[in-house]
Amino acid sequence: MDILIAKAFYQMELKDAQVKPAIPIYVFANQPITVKGSSFLLMMLGDGEHNTTNWWIF
């Protein structure tokens, strides 16, 4: 599971319209954490010479 906190989401200048509803996340004590939603984001990983680009769900 990939988690992106709301502050980072807004610092990347992403829009709320990109967020789709999501189910809550439960911590070890079985307590739910409110989730704003999920979003597909394009990520590039690598070192410049060797890289890959894929869509990830956050």
C-alpha positions as CSV (number, residue, x, y, z in Angstrom):
1,M,0.0,0.0,0.0
2,D,1.4,3.4,-1.0
3,I,0.3,6.4,1.2
4,L,0.6,10.0,0.3
5,I,-0.3,12.5,3.0
6,A,-2.6,15.4,2.1
7,K,0.1,18.0,2.7
8,A,2.4,16.4,0.1
9,F,-0.6,16.0,-2.3
10,Y,-1.3,19.7,-2.2
11,Q,2.4,20.7,-2.4
12,M,2.5,18.8,-5.7
13,E,-0.3,21.1,-6.8
14,L,-2.7,18.2,-7.5
15,K,-6.4,18.9,-7.6
16,D,-9.2,17.3,-5.4
17,A,-10.9,16.3,-8.7
18,Q,-8.1,13.6,-9.1
19,V,-9.2,11.9,-5.9
20,K,-11.6,9.0,-6.0
21,P,-13.4,7.6,-2.9
22,A,-11.5,5.0,-0.9
23,I,-12.2,2.7,2.0
24,P,-10.7,3.4,5.5
25,I,-7.4,2.1,6.5
26,Y,-7.3,0.1,9.8
27,V,-4.3,0.4,12.1
28,F,-2.9,-2.4,14.3
29,A,-5.5,-1.7,17.1
30,N,-8.2,-2.2,14.5
31,Q,-9.1,1.5,14.6
32,P,-10.0,3.1,11.2
33,I,-8.1,6.1,9.8
34,T,-10.1,8.5,7.7
35,V,-8.9,8.3,4.1
36,K,-9.5,11.2,1.7
37,G,-9.4,9.0,-1.3
38,S,-7.1,7.4,-3.9
39,S,-5.5,8.7,-7.0
40,F,-3.4,7.5,-9.9
41,L,-0.1,9.3,-10.2
42,L,2.7,8.9,-12.8
43,M,6.0,8.1,-11.2
44,M,9.5,8.0,-12.7
45,L,12.1,5.9,-10.9
46,G,15.7,5.7,-11.7
47,D,19.0,7.5,-12.0
48,G,18.7,9.3,-15.3
49,E,20.5,6.7,-17.4
50,H,18.4,3.8,-16.2
51,N,14.7,4.6,-15.4
52,T,11.2,3.5,-15.7
53,T,7.9,5.3,-15.6
54,N,4.7,3.7,-14.3
55,W,1.3,4.7,-12.9
56,W,0.9,4.1,-9.1
57,I,-2.2,4.2,-7.0
58,F,-1.9,6.3,-3.8
